[in-house]
Amino acid sequence: MGKYAGWWNVGPKAGSVALQIAASDPEPLKKLNREPAASFWGQLQPLCFFLLFQMIENYIITILVSLGVGSILLVVALVKLVKTNIHATMFWNEIVLEKITNFVMDQSKEQRILNSVSYNAVKGNPQSVLDCIDKYCSKCEWAMNVGDEKGLILDKTVEETDPSVVLELGTYCGYSAVRIARLLKPKARLLSIEFNSEFVPIAREIIEIAGLNDKVTILEGHSEDIIPQLKKKYEVEKVDFVFLDHWKERYAPDTILLEECGLLRKGTVILADNIIYPGAPEFIKYIRSNKRFECTNYPSHLEYMQVEDSMEKAVYLGPDAE
């Protein structure tokens, strides 16, 4: 009866009637008991949804902020890595940036170098061609020329040697060929070997713009195939100066091949680029441990960068040197 005590407050008669109704049909009482709870949950439900949405929104914002901060930190780290690590720098220049630029401009970096020379260099002026390439490669796109700093070492070595026949391994865009040929005496000649068929026409055009095509002959093919043909096919008895600037793995084998083919005379000068980066350890080991060569190292920097590099000069003392 305590459960229905509230019904007696309306009076004995009315309470009696209410009890009879409740006994015969308990649903009204159940409904009355449920209404306060339903009303409470009805008011609480929007608040729960609001709090849930707020939690989700805060979670999403936290994720986005974290991703944003993480991305910024990643970019900063990559920029620092590219600036301080030579391998990362070369990967960025040669793989990422160059490929993107090639795709966007629909032409190779070497073609862009040629365009710069064609538009800006003074025709028939070798120094103007060199200056144009140096400016483009130091300010716009890095390229594997010998460059202006090591170029001075190359110039000095050519002038001291005063060669009549020069052999260059690795023409690329013709930069070093122009650099060497402009210092050659009348009737001297330069044979430059290049295996990449895409580089050959670009190098020929740059050499022509420099006005030196009468002194330079580009031989297309692999060095190991062409060197044995130099005597008979190209009428080269001996070479006075050899500039190595092709695949570093070929420095030692091609030097040995030049010896075996009898193309080196006593006093022939070999100058090799990129001794430190990317490096030519087998070549260095061979010539420095060989009594037939007298070696000199010239410390310098990688072309268009403040990265340590050097050039190595090896003077051939003859087959019987001890």
C-alpha positions, 0 to 999 in steps of 0.5 A: 500500500505504501506504493500507492500512498499518494492516492489517499491524499485526494480523499477516501472516496476518490482514493478508493475509486483510484485503487479499484482502477489501479487494481483492474488496470495497472498500466496508468501507474506504469506510465506515470512511473516511466514519464519522469525517466523518459523526460530526463533522457529526452533532455539528456540525449542532445547533451550527450550527442553534443559532447560526443561531437565535441570529442570527435571534433577535438580529436580530428583537430588534434590529428590535423594539427599533429599532421601539420606540425609533423609535416612542417618538421619533416620539411625542415629536416629534409631541407637541412639534410639536403643542405648538409649531406652531399648524398641527399643533395645529389639525390635531390638535384639529380633524381627529384628536381631534375626529373620534375623539371624535365617533365614540366618543361618537356626537355632534358637539363642538358638541352636547357644548358644548350638553350642558355648558351645559345641565347646568352653566349657570344658566338666564337668566344670560348670564355663566354660559353664557359661563363654562361654554363658556369652561371647557369649551373651555379644559379639554376641547375647543378650539372657535372661539368668540371666547373670553374674552380677545378677548371683553373687546375685543368687550365694550368695543367694543360698550359704546363703540358702544352699537348699536341694530342689530347684525349678526354674520356667523358664529353658530357655537354662539352664544357671541359672540351671547350676549356681545354681546346681554347688553350691548345696551340695551332694544329693541336687536336682533342679527341673526346669520347662520350658513350651517351648518344643524347649528350653528343649532339648537345656537346657538338653544338656547344663546341661549335658555338665556342668556335672550336669544332675544328680542334675537337672531335667527339667519338661516340661509344664506350671508352673500352671499345674506342681506345684500342682503335685510336692508333689505326682508325684515328691515327693517334700514335701517342697522347700527350694529355689525358683528362679522365672525367667519365665513369669513375669505375672506368678510370683504372681499367682505361688507364691500364688499357692506354698503357697496354695499347701503347698510347702513353709516352714518357711524360704523358700527363693524366689528370683525373677529376672527382677523386674524393666525390664520388671517388675513384679508389681503384684508380688512386690505388693503382697509380699511387702504388705504381712506380711508372707514375708520379702523382700529385693531388690538387685539393678543391671542391665539387663543381658549384658546391662547397663540398670537398673534392680533388683532382689527381695528376699522374705523370707517366714515367715510361714502361721501364721506370723503377 
